[in-house]
């Protein structure tokens, strides 16, 4: 995957996704993700896309990341743009699960312009 790091969380998340989409260009149906976790007391957030979605001319603008393989606990968020806080609220609930990997990531997969999958 390739990604753009948000300058801050949560205020920089939308700007990171907007830059990602601009750099992807006119790719039809790119697979878009978000990845975050606390690091040194702050949440570090990346807007990400699968490598095959990337315009070759813009590859130097991105950082490479890998999402760990494994089993994720996930929840579908329908029409997230009408209720952005549903994403954060969902992760707060997921993070209460006792069997989560302490080194894991919060992952969002935007399967449409309106719907997302949130997992940990």
C-alpha positions as CSV (number, residue, x, y, z in Angstrom):
1,X,0.0,0.0,0.0
2,X,1.0,3.6,-0.4
3,X,0.0,6.3,1.9
4,X,-0.1,10.0,2.9
5,X,0.5,10.8,6.6
6,X,-2.0,13.2,8.2
7,X,-0.3,16.2,9.7
8,X,-2.5,15.7,12.8
9,X,-5.4,13.6,14.1
10,X,-8.3,14.1,13.7
11,X,-8.1,17.5,12.0
12,X,-5.6,16.4,9.3
13,X,-7.4,13.3,8.2
14,X,-9.6,14.9,5.5
15,X,-6.6,16.8,4.1
16,X,-4.6,13.5,3.9
17,X,-7.5,11.8,2.1
18,X,-7.9,14.7,-0.3
19,X,-4.2,14.8,-1.2
20,X,-4.3,11.0,-1.7
21,X,-7.2,11.2,-4.1
22,X,-5.6,14.1,-6.0
23,X,-2.4,12.1,-6.4
24,X,-4.3,9.0,-7.5
25,X,-5.7,10.9,-10.4
26,X,-8.5,9.5,-12.4
27,X,-8.2,5.9,-11.3
28,X,-11.5,4.1,-11.6
29,X,-12.6,2.7,-8.2
30,X,-9.4,3.0,-6.2
31,X,-9.3,0.9,-3.0
32,X,-9.0,3.5,-0.2
33,X,-8.0,2.8,3.4
34,X,-7.2,4.6,6.6
35,X,-4.7,3.2,9.1
36,X,-4.0,4.6,12.6
37,X,-2.7,3.8,16.0
38,X,-1.2,5.6,19.0
39,X,2.5,6.2,18.8
40,X,4.4,8.1,21.6
41,X,1.1,9.3,23.0
42,X,-0.4,10.6,19.8
43,X,-2.6,9.0,17.2
44,X,-0.7,8.7,13.9
45,X,-3.1,8.4,10.8
46,X,-2.4,7.5,7.2
47,X,-4.7,7.7,4.3
48,X,-3.8,4.8,2.0
49,X,-4.5,3.1,-1.3
50,X,-3.4,-0.2,-2.9
51,X,-0.3,0.3,-5.1
52,X,-2.1,-0.6,-8.3
53,X,-4.3,2.4,-7.8
54,X,-1.4,4.8,-8.0
55,X,-0.6,7.0,-11.0
56,X,3.1,6.1,-11.8
57,X,4.0,9.8,-12.0
58,X,3.0,10.5,-8.4
59,X,4.7,7.4,-6.7
60,X,7.5,9.6,-5.2
61,X,4.8,11.5,-3.1
62,X,3.9,8.4,-1.2
63,X,5.2,6.3,1.7
64,X,4.9,2.5,1.5
65,X,3.1,0.7,4.3
66,X,1.8,-2.8,4.9
67,X,-1.3,-3.8,6.7
68,X,-0.6,-6.9,8.8
69,X,-2.4,-10.1,7.8
70,X,-4.7,-11.6,10.4
71,X,-8.2,-11.7,11.7
72,X,-9.8,-8.3,12.2
73,X,-12.9,-7.5,14.3
74,X,-14.9,-5.3,12.0
75,X,-18.1,-3.2,11.8
76,X,-19.8,-1.7,8.7
77,X,-20.6,2.0,8.8
78,X,-23.3,2.9,6.4
79,X,-23.4,6.5,5.0
80,X,-20.5,7.6,7.2
81,X,-20.4,11.1,5.7
82,X,-23.8,11.8,7.4
83,X,-22.3,10.7,10.7
84,X,-18.5,11.1,10.7
85,X,-18.4,10.5,14.5
86,X,-19.7,6.9,13.9
87,X,-16.2,5.9,12.8
88,X,-14.5,7.2,16.0
89,X,-17.3,5.8,18.1
90,X,-17.0,2.4,16.4
91,X,-13.2,2.3,17.1
92,X,-13.8,3.2,20.7
93,X,-16.1,0.2,21.1
94,X,-13.7,-2.1,19.2
95,X,-10.7,-1.0,21.4
96,X,-12.6,-2.3,24.4
97,X,-12.3,-5.9,23.3
98,X,-9.9,-7.7,25.6
99,X,-8.3,-10.0,23.0
100,X,-7.0,-7.3,20.6
101,X,-3.4,-7.2,19.5
102,X,-1.8,-4.4,21.4
103,X,0.5,-3.7,18.4
104,X,-2.4,-3.8,15.9
105,X,-3.9,-1.0,13.8
106,X,-7.3,0.6,13.5
107,X,-8.2,0.1,9.8
108,X,-10.8,1.8,7.7
109,X,-11.7,0.5,4.2
110,X,-13.9,2.8,2.2
111,X,-15.8,0.3,0.0
112,X,-17.9,3.1,-1.5
113,X,-18.1,6.9,-1.3
114,X,-20.7,6.5,1.4
115,X,-19.9,3.2,3.2
116,X,-16.9,2.1,5.2
117,X,-15.6,-1.0,7.1
118,X,-13.9,-0.3,10.4
119,X,-11.8,-3.0,12.0
120,X,-9.0,-3.7,14.4
